[in-house]
Amino acid sequence: MLDKERILVKLAELDSYFAELNSILPMNYDDYIESVEKKRACERLLHMCIECVVDICSIIATDLRLGLPSSEEDLFGKLKNARIISKNMEEKLREMRRFRNLLVHRYGTVDDEIVYDVLENNLTDFQDFKKEILKITKTNKSRKKQKRKK
């Protein structure tokens, strides 16, 4: 059974990181590269947002007993195969994971242009993810109500 409360708590955490990120977004690329603090804060908040996304995916896979994934990429595939997320979202999650790994494992040599591009073009992916996850929590809830009526 899906633990809706845990998922909603994680989504709220994601929302808080996302709001914080939006509050410090640079006006333009020059604004971004001129401030070490802004760059590091943006990188860290992106990292934390992606970690929340992965955590939510793990919770769902565990709760729905989709099987132990061999990797995070396998986790996303399991969610897609179970129709929890769309094929498009699966690819977005794979991209997020690759980007997160870049931030975490090559922190000192992160390409500012790549991070800025993510800030400019990919932040809606988090909101799209949230929409897909909220659909499954509502679907799961309605399934529970149907079982109770029987």
BASE-101825 format. One line per 3 residues: number of its first residue (from 0); their letters; for each residue x, y, z of C-alpha. Coordinates in pm, 1 decimal, m for minus. Example, Ala and Ser with C-alpha at 12.3 -4.5 7.8 and 13.67 -1.06 7.14 Angstrom:
<tortis>
0 = AS = 1230.0 m450.0 780.0 ~ 1367.0 m106.0 714.0 $
</tortis>
This chain:
<tortis>
0 = MLD = 0.0 0.0 0.0 ~ 126.8 345.2 m89.0 ~ 234.0 556.0 209.7 $
3 = KER = 76.8 878.3 90.7 ~ 182.3 1073.2 399.1 ~ 554.2 999.2 351.2 $
6 = ILV = 529.7 1097.4 m12.5 ~ 350.1 1421.8 69.5 ~ 612.3 1506.7 333.0 $
9 = KLA = 886.6 1454.3 74.5 ~ 694.3 1661.3 m181.0 ~ 667.0 1941.2 75.8 $
12 = ELD = 1042.2 1917.6 131.1 ~ 1093.1 1938.8 m244.9 ~ 864.6 2243.2 m257.8 $
15 = SYF = 1065.5 2419.1 12.3 ~ 1397.3 2360.2 m166.2 ~ 1240.3 2463.5 m495.1 $
18 = AEL = 1102.6 2786.8 m343.6 ~ 1440.2 2864.6 m191.1 ~ 1607.3 2803.4 m526.3 $
21 = NSI = 1358.6 3029.2 m702.8 ~ 1425.4 3304.4 m449.8 ~ 1797.2 3313.9 m536.1 $
24 = LPM = 1785.9 3251.5 m911.0 ~ 2029.0 3475.6 m1095.6 ~ 1896.4 3743.7 m1328.1 $
27 = NYD = 2132.8 3632.4 m1605.0 ~ 2447.5 3427.8 m1667.2 ~ 2681.3 3712.2 m1564.6 $
30 = DYI = 2496.9 3746.8 m1234.2 ~ 2540.1 3372.5 m1185.0 ~ 2913.2 3348.5 m1255.5 $
33 = ESV = 3003.9 3664.7 m1062.0 ~ 2885.1 3521.9 m729.8 ~ 3052.4 3213.3 m588.6 $
36 = EKK = 2789.1 3205.5 m313.9 ~ 2502.4 3212.0 m565.3 ~ 2664.7 2940.1 m777.2 $
39 = RAC = 2723.3 2709.9 m481.0 ~ 2378.6 2775.9 m335.2 ~ 2211.1 2699.7 m668.1 $
42 = ERL = 2418.4 2383.3 m713.4 ~ 2341.3 2261.6 m362.5 ~ 1968.4 2333.4 m387.6 $
45 = LHM = 1948.0 2156.1 m723.1 ~ 2125.2 1860.4 m562.6 ~ 1879.0 1857.7 m271.2 $
48 = CIE = 1578.0 1879.9 m505.5 ~ 1704.9 1583.9 m706.7 ~ 1767.9 1382.9 m388.7 $
51 = CVV = 1405.5 1442.5 m286.2 ~ 1286.7 1320.5 m625.6 ~ 1494.0 1002.3 m596.6 $
54 = DIC = 1372.1 947.8 m239.6 ~ 1009.8 976.5 m352.5 ~ 1071.2 726.2 m631.4 $
57 = SII = 1228.4 485.9 m381.4 ~ 936.7 518.6 m140.6 ~ 686.3 442.3 m415.2 $
60 = ATD = 882.6 145.2 m550.4 ~ 917.4 0.9 m201.4 ~ 555.1 61.7 m101.4 $
63 = LRL = 420.3 m90.9 m420.8 ~ 671.2 m377.0 m402.9 ~ 801.5 m321.4 m752.3 $
66 = GLP = 1115.2 m520.3 m675.2 ~ 1460.5 m418.0 m570.7 ~ 1617.1 m194.5 m831.2 $
69 = SSE = 1977.0 m266.9 m925.6 ~ 2037.9 106.3 m972.4 ~ 1855.5 438.3 m964.4 $
72 = EDL = 1809.2 413.2 m1340.6 ~ 1647.5 73.2 m1288.8 ~ 1425.9 235.8 m1024.4 $
75 = FGK = 1295.7 485.9 m1280.0 ~ 1232.8 204.6 m1527.5 ~ 1032.3 11.4 m1269.1 $
78 = LKN = 815.4 316.4 m1203.1 ~ 759.0 367.9 m1575.6 ~ 674.6 m0.4 m1628.9 $
81 = ARI = 424.3 18.4 m1341.7 ~ 272.2 328.2 m1508.0 ~ 355.4 546.9 m1211.8 $
84 = ISK = 550.9 788.3 m1431.3 ~ 546.6 855.8 m1802.9 ~ 821.5 759.0 m2046.8 $
87 = NME = 901.8 1129.7 m2080.1 ~ 936.8 1164.4 m1702.6 ~ 1154.9 854.6 m1687.3 $
90 = EKL = 1398.8 1024.2 m1925.5 ~ 1386.3 1349.0 m1726.8 ~ 1466.6 1154.2 m1409.2 $
93 = REM = 1760.4 985.5 m1579.5 ~ 1889.9 1328.8 m1683.2 ~ 1842.6 1461.0 m1329.5 $
96 = RRF = 2037.6 1165.8 m1192.6 ~ 2326.6 1224.5 m1434.4 ~ 2329.9 1592.9 m1345.7 $
99 = RNL = 2322.4 1514.2 m972.3 ~ 2618.8 1281.8 m1016.1 ~ 2805.4 1557.4 m1195.4 $
102 = LVH = 2737.7 1795.0 m906.8 ~ 2831.4 1545.1 m637.9 ~ 3131.8 1372.1 m787.9 $
105 = RYG = 3291.9 1656.7 m981.7 ~ 3191.7 1945.6 m757.1 ~ 3515.6 2140.0 m799.8 $
108 = TVD = 3498.4 2127.5 m1178.0 ~ 3128.9 2176.2 m1245.7 ~ 3070.6 2361.3 m1571.6 $
111 = DEI = 2890.6 2686.4 m1488.9 ~ 2721.1 2690.9 m1829.5 ~ 2565.0 2349.0 m1768.2 $
114 = VYD = 2430.5 2448.8 m1426.5 ~ 2297.3 2778.2 m1558.0 ~ 2132.1 2596.9 m1849.0 $
117 = VLE = 1956.3 2366.9 m1601.3 ~ 1841.2 2670.8 m1402.0 ~ 1709.1 2835.8 m1716.6 $
120 = NNL = 1553.3 2536.8 m1891.4 ~ 1484.1 2243.5 m1661.3 ~ 1330.5 2366.5 m1337.1 $
123 = TDF = 981.8 2286.9 m1464.3 ~ 1084.2 1919.2 m1456.5 ~ 1042.6 1926.1 m1077.9 $
126 = QDF = 687.6 2057.4 m1106.0 ~ 607.2 1805.8 m1379.4 ~ 737.0 1527.7 m1152.7 $
129 = KKE = 523.1 1650.7 m866.0 ~ 211.1 1649.2 m1087.1 ~ 271.6 1290.3 m1195.0 $
132 = ILK = 330.7 1176.8 m836.8 ~ 22.7 1354.9 m705.2 ~ m184.7 1168.6 m965.3 $
135 = ITK = m70.8 833.6 m829.2 ~ m144.3 934.0 m469.7 ~ m498.5 1031.0 m575.0 $
138 = TNK = m542.3 713.2 m780.6 ~ m419.0 504.5 m489.0 ~ m660.2 683.5 m256.6 $
141 = SRK = m955.2 619.3 m483.9 ~ m859.6 249.2 m502.7 ~ m870.8 232.9 m122.5 $
144 = KQK = m1217.7 391.0 m120.3 ~ m1339.3 140.7 m380.3 ~ m1213.2 m149.8 m168.4 $
147 = RKK = m1390.9 m12.8 140.3 ~ m1721.4 16.4 m49.6 ~ m1713.7 m353.1 m144.0 $
</tortis>
